[in-house]
Amino acid sequence: GDATANRQEEIVLKHMLNRAGGLAGTHSEICRVLAPRSVHTGSAQFFPRHEDVFIESAFQDGGSGTMFEMELIYYPTTANAAGYKLPQPDDVVGTDVGNLGDDKEIYRYNFMIKNHRDVDDYSPFIALAKSWSLTGAALDAQTRQLMDIDQWMRAYAMISLCSVGDMYTFGNNHNFFMYVRPSDGKILYFPWDMDFVFTRGAQGALVGDQNLAKVVNLPGNLRRMYAHMLDFINVCFNTSYMAYWTDHYDDFAPGQSYAGSLSTIGARATYVRNTIAGAGGATAFNVTSSNNLTTASNLVTLAGTAPVDAYTLRINGVEYPTTWSSVSSWSVRAPVEAGSNALVVMAYDIAGNPLTNLSRTISVNYTGAVPEPGDALAINEIMFDPVVPGASYVELFNSADSYAFDLSGWRLDGLSYTFPPGSFIGPRQYLVLAKDLSAYTAAYGTNAPTPFGTYAGALRNDGETLTLIKPGATPAEDLVVDKVRYEAAPPWPVGALGTGSALQLIDPSQDHSRLANWFSDYQDGYTNYGWRQMTSTAALGTVASTYNQFLLFLGEAGDVYID
């Protein structure tokens, strides 16, 4: 830190971070600076910048990603006799990451854009900031879409384990980089300027404060951080491994000794293990739901307990979304097929290896009907020309009352999207696929349905064919579940052209390809626009019926299309 001793001790943390793996980071070097003035001559560290060669080489198309830095505003508090401000002493103003509104100028001074300043696009960061102001399930859902949670928890685990001070959540609101990964638009966390390493001691808190602490303390995230901590302790954060390196590095920094770091590492590792065990992190693996189920709904819920060493749970080799109500208590929903099903629940460690003796088999008998996918699933809404660039989306709807469809491997042609393993759409559920998460959040807010995923394709403004396909054993056996060809000109509703309105399916039970079954709810001073379904019942040709024709009248100049 700013002390006169051990100024290069951060190299110890950097060594462990690089040794642990699983975190893209710069490699620092310890050196000696020969300065014009002897007071400035001495040991030092080289720290490569993140926003140049590092991101370009560490990530696919990495240079196109945008980086933001959290920093304090410094201001002097005294002046000399002439009224000129003195650089020292000073004070600081910091701002937490949170919802400060839509104006990027409010964010600019505490959250500096580090590259692509000519583009000056704050939308990814503002979307993240708004999500951190949420709580509970909404916070969990939004942050999982916007952040690479596993990367954040691993990076945060190293900062916490090394008891770093003067850092966001563990001191002042700075020394914190955020990077928008180009491949998927998710944001990563790069710790920076960790010179106050080990300053919080062996028993410093494992989770700090501010809005990021809310994200870390979500049970599923907290157990991930604990698992990363235990992995670090096994690989590098232990006295056996670090004894050589603490002695090695202080030899390059005359007058400094890192022996105290080694002592802190030993005591800190013991404290962390005990804290994790006390939080339920060592709870035995078990499935607490019935081992034999008979159900008329094919979406079954299993529940149980697991230690934090059980990093993921898979059912028949597939990882379905798991809900953690505590560090050790889990539940997972998975669709089953007709008749008898054997579900093997198995736990895997942080490296993806199956854990010995941590598996259970559940028998499920599904007695309900199996609807045809084409009768229940619909391409339900199409936002092809949004007001905010990149905010396009497609919505699917499952009209089945008690049947969930396993979408693993299904394709949505026209979007270039394939559903990953473990994907399903539940009964009466809507599922949204978005083009860009940040643009989607900027356009529709944090209360909009959380997108299931993002697609690489693009919805054309001049028309597109979307096809939902269930893959067969061979391409020739692929099943077309739903297919829609929309147009951006009459007789299709033109109210969806850049107005903020989407094309919406009127009745999922009717033919989805008929344009009369689609409308746009945009209205500009009048209400008689768009397609409407009309029903008339009469006994034509009887005395009680005055007319034997169905007539349509225009109340004003315009066109009528009958489908």
C-alpha positions in Angstrom: 0.0 0.0 0.0 1.2 3.5 0.8 3.5 2.2 3.6 7.2 2.6 3.3 7.7 -1.2 3.6 6.7 -4.1 1.4 5.5 -1.9 -1.4 5.9 -4.7 -4.0 4.1 -7.4 -1.9 1.2 -7.4 -4.4 3.4 -9.7 -6.6 2.6 -12.5 -4.1 -1.1 -12.2 -4.9 -0.5 -11.8 -8.6 1.6 -15.0 -8.6 -1.2 -17.0 -6.9 -3.8 -15.5 -9.3 -1.8 -16.6 -12.3 -1.0 -20.0 -10.8 -4.6 -20.8 -9.9 -5.8 -20.5 -13.5 -9.4 -20.0 -14.7 -8.9 -16.2 -14.7 -7.7 -14.2 -17.6 -5.2 -11.7 -16.1 -2.0 -9.8 -16.9 1.3 -11.2 -15.8 3.3 -8.7 -13.7 7.1 -8.5 -13.3 9.1 -7.3 -10.3 12.1 -5.1 -11.3 14.4 -2.4 -10.2 14.1 1.2 -11.3 17.2 3.4 -11.8 15.8 6.9 -11.5 17.6 10.3 -11.9 17.0 10.9 -8.2 18.1 8.3 -5.6 14.9 8.7 -3.6 13.0 7.2 -6.6 15.5 4.4 -7.2 14.5 1.0 -6.0 12.3 -2.1 -6.6 9.1 -1.8 -8.6 6.5 -3.8 -10.5 5.5 -3.7 -14.2 1.7 -3.9 -14.6 0.6 -4.4 -18.2 -2.6 -2.5 -19.1 -5.8 -4.5 -19.5 -7.3 -2.4 -22.3 -4.6 -2.9 -25.0 -2.8 -6.1 -26.0 -4.2 -8.1 -23.1 -7.9 -8.0 -24.1 -7.0 -8.3 -27.8 -5.2 -11.6 -27.2 -7.2 -13.0 -24.3 -10.6 -12.9 -25.9 -12.0 -13.5 -29.4 -12.2 -10.1 -31.1 -11.3 -8.8 -27.6 -10.3 -5.3 -28.8 -13.9 -4.5 -29.7 -15.0 -5.0 -26.1 -15.5 -1.9 -24.0 -13.8 -1.5 -20.5 -15.0 0.7 -17.6 -13.1 1.7 -14.5 -14.6 2.6 -11.2 -12.6 5.4 -9.6 -12.9 8.0 -6.9 -13.1 11.8 -7.3 -10.2 13.3 -5.4 -10.2 16.9 -4.1 -7.9 18.9 -1.8 -9.1 20.2 1.5 -6.6 22.9 2.3 -5.0 25.9 0.6 -1.9 28.0 1.2 -1.8 31.6 2.3 -2.3 32.7 -1.3 -5.4 30.7 -1.7 -3.9 28.0 -3.9 -5.2 24.5 -3.1 -2.6 22.1 -1.7 -2.4 18.5 -3.1 -2.3 17.1 0.4 -4.3 16.4 2.5 -7.2 15.4 0.3 -10.5 13.6 0.5 -12.5 11.5 -1.9 -16.1 11.0 -3.2 -17.1 7.5 -4.3 -20.2 6.2 -6.0 -21.6 2.6 -5.8 -22.6 0.8 -8.9 -26.4 1.3 -9.1 -29.3 2.7 -10.9 -28.5 6.4 -11.5 -31.0 6.8 -14.4 -30.6 6.7 -18.1 -28.2 9.7 -18.6 -24.7 8.5 -19.1 -23.3 11.8 -18.0 -24.3 11.0 -14.4 -22.1 7.9 -14.5 -19.2 9.3 -16.4 -16.9 10.7 -13.7 -16.9 7.7 -11.3 -17.1 5.1 -14.0 -14.7 6.0 -16.7 -14.7 4.5 -20.1 -11.2 3.2 -20.9 -11.3 2.5 -24.6 -13.6 3.2 -27.6 -14.1 6.7 -26.2 -15.1 7.9 -29.7 -18.1 5.5 -29.5 -18.8 6.5 -25.9 -21.3 3.7 -25.4 -22.3 3.4 -21.8 -25.4 1.2 -22.4 -23.8 -2.1 -21.2 -22.6 -0.5 -18.0 -25.9 1.3 -17.3 -27.8 -2.0 -17.8 -25.5 -3.7 -15.3 -25.8 -0.8 -12.8 -29.6 -0.9 -13.0 -29.6 -4.6 -12.3 -27.5 -4.2 -9.2 -30.2 -2.0 -7.7 -32.7 -4.9 -7.8 -33.1 -7.5 -5.1 -34.0 -11.2 -4.7 -35.1 -13.2 -7.7 -35.1 -10.2 -10.0 -31.5 -9.4 -9.1 -30.5 -13.0 -9.6 -32.2 -13.3 -13.0 -30.9 -10.0 -14.4 -27.3 -10.4 -13.3 -27.1 -14.0 -14.6 -27.9 -12.5 -18.0 -25.6 -9.6 -17.9 -22.6 -11.0 -15.9 -20.4 -14.1 -16.3 -21.2 -15.1 -12.8 -18.6 -17.8 -12.5 -15.8 -15.5 -13.6 -17.0 -12.8 -11.1 -17.1 -15.3 -8.2 -13.7 -16.6 -9.0 -12.1 -13.2 -9.2 -13.9 -12.0 -6.1 -12.8 -15.2 -4.2 -9.2 -14.3 -4.8 -9.6 -10.7 -3.6 -11.4 -11.9 -0.5 -9.1 -14.8 0.2 -6.1 -12.4 0.0 -7.8 -10.0 2.4 -7.2 -7.0 0.1 -8.2 -3.6 1.4 -8.7 -0.2 -0.3 -10.8 -1.8 -2.9 -14.5 -1.8 -4.0 -16.6 -3.6 -1.3 -13.5 -3.7 1.0 -12.8 -0.1 1.3 -13.0 2.8 -1.1 -15.0 2.5 -4.3 -12.2 2.1 -6.8 -9.6 -0.3 -8.2 -12.2 -2.1 -10.2 -12.4 -2.8 -13.9 -15.4 -4.1 -15.8 -15.1 -5.5 -19.4 -17.8 -6.2 -21.9 -16.9 -9.5 -23.6 -17.6 -9.2 -27.3 -18.6 -12.8 -27.9 -21.7 -12.7 -25.8 -22.0 -9.2 -24.3 -21.5 -10.4 -20.8 -19.5 -8.3 -18.4 -16.3 -9.6 -16.6 -14.5 -8.4 -13.5 -10.8 -7.5 -13.5 -9.3 -6.7 -10.1 -6.7 -3.9 -10.2 -4.2 -2.1 -7.9 -4.2 -4.7 -5.1 -1.3 -3.2 -3.2 -3.2 -3.3 0.1 -3.0 -7.1 0.0 -3.4 -9.0 3.4 -4.2 -5.7 5.2 -7.5 -7.0 6.5 -5.8 -9.8 8.3 -6.5 -13.5 8.6 -10.1 -13.0 9.8 -11.3 -10.3 7.5 -14.8 -10.6 6.2 -15.3 -12.9 3.2 -17.9 -10.7 1.6 -17.8 -6.9 1.7 -20.4 -4.3 1.3 -22.1 -2.2 -1.4 -24.3 -3.5 -4.2 -21.9 -6.1 -5.4 -22.2 -7.8 -2.0 -25.9 -8.4 -2.8 -24.9 -10.3 -5.9 -22.3 -12.3 -4.1 -24.6 -13.1 -1.2 -27.2 -14.7 -3.4 -27.0 -18.4 -2.2 -26.1 -19.9 -5.6 -23.3 -17.3 -6.1 -22.0 -17.5 -2.5 -21.5 -21.2 -2.7 -19.7 -20.7 -6.1 -17.3 -18.3 -4.4 -16.8 -20.7 -1.5 -15.9 -23.5 -4.0 -13.4 -21.2 -5.8 -11.8 -20.3 -2.4 -11.4 -24.0 -1.6 -9.9 -24.6 -5.1 -7.4 -21.8 -4.5 -6.4 -23.2 -1.1 -5.8 -26.6 -2.7 -3.8 -25.2 -5.6 -1.8 -22.2 -4.4 -3.1 -20.4 -1.3 -1.3 -22.6 1.2 2.0 -22.4 3.0 3.5 -25.5 1.4 3.3 -24.0 -2.0 3.9 -20.3 -1.2 6.9 -20.8 1.2 9.3 -20.8 -1.7 7.7 -17.9 -3.6 7.4 -15.5 -0.7 11.1 -16.0 0.0 11.9 -15.8 -3.7 10.2 -12.5 -4.4 11.4 -10.5 -1.4 15.0 -11.2 -2.6 14.2 -8.9 -5.5 13.0 -6.2 -3.2 15.9 -5.2 -0.8 14.7 -4.2 2.7 11.4 -6.0 2.3 10.2 -9.3 3.8 7.2 -11.3 2.8 7.4 -13.8 5.6 4.3 -12.1 7.2 2.4 -12.9 4.0 3.1 -16.6 4.4 1.9 -16.5 8.0 -1.3 -14.7 7.0 -1.9 -17.3 4.2 -1.8 -20.2 6.6 -4.1 -18.6 9.2 -6.4 -17.2 6.5 -6.8 -20.6 4.9 -7.9 -22.2 8.2 -10.3 -19.4 8.9 -11.9 -19.6 5.5 -12.3 -23.4 5.7 -14.0 -23.1 9.1 -16.3 -20.2 7.9 -17.4 -22.2 4.9 -18.1 -25.3 7.0 -20.0 -23.2 9.5 -22.2 -21.8 6.7 -23.2 -25.3 5.6 -20.6 -25.8 3.0 -19.7 -29.3 4.1 -23.3 -30.6 4.2 -23.6 -34.1 2.9 -25.0 -34.8 -0.6 -28.6 -36.1 -0.6 -31.8 -36.1 -2.5 -34.6 -35.3 -0.1 -37.6 -35.7 -2.6 -39.2 -39.1 -3.1 -37.2 -41.7 -5.0 -40.4 -42.9 -6.7 -42.7 -40.3 -8.3 -45.9 -40.7 -10.3 -47.1 -37.4 -11.9 -49.6 -36.1 -14.4 -47.2 -33.1 -15.1 -44.0 -33.9 -16.9 -42.0 -31.1 -15.3 -40.8 -32.7 -12.1 -39.0 -30.9 -9.2 -36.2 -32.7 -7.3 -34.7 -31.3 -4.1 -31.8 -32.1 -1.8 -28.6 -30.9 -0.2 -25.0 -30.8 -1.4 -21.6 -29.5 -0.2 -19.9 -26.6 -2.0 -17.5 -29.1 -3.5 -20.5 -30.2 -5.6 -20.1 -27.3 -8.0 -22.8 -28.4 -10.5 -25.6 -31.0 -10.5 -26.5 -32.9 -13.6 -29.5 -35.1 -14.4 -28.7 -37.9 -16.8 -25.6 -35.9 -17.8 -27.5 -32.7 -18.5 -27.1 -29.5 -16.3 -30.6 -28.0 -15.8 -31.0 -24.6 -14.0 -30.6 -25.2 -10.3 -32.1 -23.0 -7.6 -30.2 -22.7 -4.3 -32.3 -21.6 -1.3 -29.2 -21.7 0.9 -25.5 -22.6 0.5 -26.4 -26.3 0.8 -30.1 -26.7 -0.2 -31.0 -27.1 -3.9 -34.0 -27.8 -6.2 -34.0 -28.4 -9.9 -36.8 -28.8 -12.4 -36.5 -31.2 -15.4 -38.9 -32.4 -18.0 -39.5 -36.2 -18.4 -40.9 -38.3 -21.2 -44.0 -40.5 -21.3 -44.0 -43.6 -19.1 -41.2 -44.6 -16.8 -38.1 -42.4 -16.5 -34.9 -43.1 -14.5 -33.3 -39.8 -13.5 -29.7 -40.1 -12.3 -28.7 -37.0 -10.2 -24.9 -36.6 -10.0 -22.6 -34.0 -8.5 -19.5 -32.6 -10.3 -16.6 -30.7 -8.9 -15.3 -27.3 -10.1 -13.2 -28.9 -12.8 -16.2 -30.8 -14.2 -15.2 -34.2 -12.8 -17.9 -36.5 -11.2 -17.6 -36.7 -7.5 -17.4 -40.2 -6.0 -20.5 -41.5 -4.3 -22.4 -38.3 -4.9 -25.2 -39.6 -7.1 -28.8 -40.8 -6.7 -31.3 -42.4 -9.0 -35.0 -41.3 -9.0 -37.8 -43.2 -10.8 -40.5 -41.0 -12.3 -43.7 -42.3 -14.0 -45.4 -39.7 -16.2 -49.1 -40.6 -16.7 -50.3 -37.5 -18.6 -50.9 -36.8 -22.2 -48.1 -35.8 -24.6 -49.2 -32.9 -26.9 -47.8 -32.4 -30.3 -45.2 -29.6 -30.3 -46.9 -27.9 -33.2 -50.2 -27.7 -31.4 -48.7 -26.1 -28.3 -45.7 -24.1 -29.2 -45.9 -20.8 -31.1 -43.6 -18.0 -32.3 -45.7 -15.5 -30.4 -44.0 -12.0 -30.7 -41.5 -10.5 -33.1 -39.7 -7.2 -32.4 -37.8 -6.8 -35.7 -37.5 -3.0 -35.9 -36.9 -1.6 -32.3 -36.5 2.0 -31.5 -33.2 1.2 -29.6 -30.7 -0.4 -32.0 -30.0 -4.0 -31.0 -33.1 -4.3 -28.9 -34.9 -6.8 -31.2 -36.3 -10.0 -29.7 -38.5 -13.0 -30.5 -40.9 -14.6 -27.9 -42.1 -18.2 -27.8 -45.2 -19.4 -26.0 -46.2 -22.8 -24.7 -50.0 -23.0 -24.5 -50.0 -26.5 -23.0 -51.5 -26.5 -19.5 -49.3 -29.2 -17.9 -46.6 -30.2 -20.3 -43.1 -28.8 -20.6 -41.1 -29.3 -23.8 -37.4 -30.1 -23.6 -35.8 -27.7 -26.1 -32.2 -29.0 -25.9 -30.7 -28.9 -29.4 -33.8 -27.3 -31.0 -33.1 -24.5 -33.5 -34.7 -21.3 -34.4 -33.7 -20.7 -38.0 -33.7 -17.1 -39.0 -32.0 -16.2 -35.7 -29.1 -18.7 -36.0 -29.9 -19.9 -32.5 -29.6 -23.4 -31.1 -31.0 -24.1 -27.6 -28.2 -25.4 -25.3 -28.6 -28.7 -23.3 -30.9 -28.3 -20.3 -33.3 -25.8 -22.1 -37.0 -26.2 -21.7 -40.2 -24.2 -21.8 -42.7 -24.9 -19.1 -46.5 -25.0 -19.3 -48.1 -21.7 -20.1 -44.6 -20.1 -20.2 -43.2 -17.4 -22.4 -39.6 -17.5 -23.5 -37.7 -14.5 -24.9 -34.6 -14.6 -27.1 -32.9 -11.2 -27.4 -30.3 -9.8 -29.8 -28.3 -7.8 -27.3 -28.9 -7.8 -23.5 -27.7 -4.3 -22.8 -29.9 -2.8 -25.6 -32.8 -4.9 -24.5 -32.5 -3.7 -20.9 -32.0 -0.1 -22.1 -35.2 -0.3 -24.3 -37.6 -2.2 -22.0 -36.2 -1.7 -18.5 -35.4 -4.3 -15.7 -39.1 -5.2 -15.3 -39.3 -6.7 -18.8 -39.1 -10.5 -19.1 -35.6 -11.6 -18.6 -34.3 -13.1 -21.9 -33.5 -16.8 -21.9 -30.5 -16.1 -24.2 -29.1 -14.1 -27.0 -29.0 -15.0 -30.7 -26.2 -14.3 -33.3 -28.5 -13.7 -36.3 -30.4 -10.6 -37.2 -34.1 -9.9 -37.8 -34.4 -8.2 -41.2 -36.4 -5.0 -41.4 -37.8 -6.0 -44.8 -39.1 -9.4 -43.8 -37.9 -12.7 -42.5 -38.8 -16.4 -42.2 -38.5 -17.8 -38.7 -38.7 -21.5 -38.2 -38.7 -23.5 -34.9 -37.2 -26.9 -35.6 -37.0 -30.0 -33.4 -34.0 -32.0 -34.6 -34.5 -35.6 -35.7 -32.1 -38.5 -35.8 -31.1 -37.2 -39.2 -31.6 -33.8 -40.9 -34.3 -35.4 -43.1 -36.2 -36.3 -39.9 -36.2 -32.7 -38.5 -39.6 -31.6 -37.4 -40.9 -28.1 -38.3 -42.8 -27.1 -35.1 -43.7 -23.5 -36.2 -43.0 -21.3 -39.1 -43.8 -17.6 -39.7 -42.9 -15.4 -42.6 -43.5 -11.7 -41.7 -43.3 -8.7 -43.9 -42.6 -5.0 -43.3 -45.3 -3.8 -45.7 -49.1 -4.0 -46.0 -51.1 -6.1 -45.6 -48.8 -6.9 -42.6 -49.3 -4.3 -39.8 -46.8 -1.5 -40.5 -47.3 -0.2 -36.9 -44.3 -2.4 -36.0 -41.9 -0.3 -38.1 -39.7 1.6 -35.7 -42.5 2.6 -33.3 -41.5 0.5 -30.3 -44.3 -2.0 -31.0 -43.8 -5.7 -31.9 -45.7 -8.0 -34.1 -47.9 -10.1 -31.8 -49.8 -13.3 -32.4 -53.5 -12.9 -31.7 -54.6 -16.5 -31.1 -52.0 -19.3 -30.7 -54.6 -21.9 -31.4 -55.2 -20.6 -35.0 -52.9 -20.7 -38.0 -49.7 -18.9 -37.1 -48.8 -18.2 -40.7 -52.0 -16.2 -41.5 -51.3 -12.5 -41.4 -54.8 -11.9 -40.0 -53.6 -13.7 -36.8 -51.0 -11.0 -36.2 -51.3 -7.4 -35.1 -49.3 -4.5 -33.8 -50.6 -2.5 -30.9 -49.1 0.8 -32.0 -51.7 3.6 -32.1 -51.1 7.2 -33.2 -54.2 9.2 -32.6 -56.6 6.6 -33.7 -57.7 3.1 -32.7 -59.0 1.5 -35.9 -55.6 0.3 -37.2 -54.4 -3.3 -37.6 -55.9 -6.7 -38.0 -58.9 -7.6 -35.8 -60.7 -10.9 -35.6 -64.5 -10.4 -36.0 -67.2 -12.9 -35.1 -70.9 -12.6 -36.0 -73.7 -15.0 -35.4 -77.1 -14.7 -37.0 -79.9 -16.8 -38.5 -79.7 -15.5 -42.0 -82.8 -15.5 -44.2 -85.4 -15.6 -41.3 -88.1 -13.1 -40.5 -86.2 -12.1 -37.4 -83.2 -11.2 -39.5 -83.5 -7.9 -41.3 -80.4 -8.5 -43.4 -79.0 -11.6 -45.0 -75.6 -10.1 -45.6 -72.6 -9.2 -43.4 -71.5 -5.6 -44.2 -68.3 -3.7 -43.5 -68.2 0.1 -43.5 -65.2 2.5 -43.5 -65.6 5.3 -41.1 -62.8 7.3 -42.8 -60.6 7.0 -45.9 -58.4 3.9 -45.8 -58.0 0.3 -46.9 -59.6 -2.9 -45.7 -58.0 -6.3 -46.1 -60.1 -9.5 -45.5 -58.3 -12.7 -44.8 
